[in-house]
Amino acid sequence: MNINQLRTVLREIITKTDLTPCVVGHRGVGKTAAIIQVAEEIDFTYTSLRLGQMEVGDLVGIPYRIEDEMHWSRPSWWPAIEAKQTLVHCDELNRAQQEDTLQAIFQFVEPPARGQQRALHTHQLAKQHRVIVAINPPDGSYQVATLDRALLDRMVVLQVESDAVCWGQYANQQQFDAQICQFIAGNSTFLATGTGSYDLQIEPSERAWEMVSTLKQSCRFPTELEMEVYSGVIGREAAVCFLSWCAEQRQRPLNAEQILNHWEQFADQAAAQRDDIQAASMSALASHLGEKIQLNDIQQDNLVAYIEVLPRDMRFGFVKTLLRIPAIATILSKDRYDHAILDALSKISEEVA
């Protein structure tokens, strides 16, 4: 993805999840500038850790003793509990010169378990703060360490590449020399080269699928970027298979179970269904409701929410069908559903008259 696309993805991940993005790209492509800009846009304080220059003590603090207990002082860069939301940028992760430094930061880049806080040794990071990583690719061009699969498995790897249009926009915003802008506009090959896909050995795992689930439920990425994002978690092969399967599922009519019990997950798909597919969903749902089942309050709300997304003519016909089911007619007549049902009921009354 290019820098503009990267900013879009980072905003979604940082503001809507507690996952750790890992931005991979060649020198000078704009990784750090993009991260700083995103922090400014979402009103986060930006803190940078140059891990290639740090030792373990810089991360975990200096030990001190209180009576018979050992404690560690909070590092100066560590965001305080009451501090404004902060984006901690772990830069040069794979340039950490000491193995123990890399092992120490391992815990910090790992997203916190459900209900827990992100931690580093004895320090816990307040829930409003976020962590992001940036590295150069291990393609032989840089003096970097190879990150093992266990570490990569804890991050959302986002590969960013040089893009002449994005660079041109940035150059104009920063008021670069006009002749340089004109020259690069006609000679984009003189920007960074070697921006192909990097072999980071990303493969699917149980943890990776949980991260994809979090991304899918919490974030809304442009369709053209979904493959890029999911590939950075489960690998390209698994991402291709998964998104192909999802595309096939979208061509199938939603069933009663999906509409009544998982509406939030399928609401967008329901609204986008073609009329012929929508008709199949309506028929399946009407048949299910005709089996004298009892709907709880959430299922009732989901049923009415589905009715609301239907085109006007289809909504009228569907409500007319549902009113033939006494238990469902009672539900639809509730005052709290007037905003969705009243129009259809008025039209039915006109027909009867």
FENVENDA-V944295 format. One line per field, one symbol per residue. ss: DSSP state (H for helix, E for strand, - for the rest). psi: psi as a letter, one per 30 degrees, with the letter a starting at -180 (. if undefined). A space follows every 10 residues. Layout:
ss = ???
psi = ???
This chain:
ss = --HHHHHHHH HHHHHH---- EEEE------ HHHHHHHHHH H---EEEEEE HHH--HHHHH --EEEE--EE EE-------- -----EEEEE E-HHH---HH HHHHHHHHH- --------EE --EE-----E EEEEE----- --------HH HH---EEEE- ---HHHHHHH HHH----HHH HHHHHH-HHH ---------- -----HHHHH HHHHHHHH-- --HHHHHHHH HHHH-HHHHH HHHHHHHHHH -----HHHHH H-HHHHHHHH HH--HHHHHH HHHHHHHHH- ------HHHH HHHHHHHHH- -HHHHHHHHH HH---HHHHH HH--HHHHHH HHHHHHHHHH HH-
psi = lleeeeeeee eeeefflglj kjkkllkgfg eeeeeeeeee eghkkkkkjj ffglleefef lkklkjcgkk lkkklffkkl eglkkkjjjj lheggkfkef eeeefeeefk kklkflkklj cfkkklffll kkkkllkigf flillkklee eefgljkjkk lkkeeeeeee eeeghlkeee eeeeefhffg aklhgakkjg hkllleeeee eeeeeefflj kkeffeeeee fgegleeeee eeeeeeeeef fkkkleeeee fheeegeeee ffkleeeeee eeeeeeeeff ghlkkleeee eeeeeeeefk leeeeeeeee efffjeeeee effkefgeff feeeeeeeee ee.
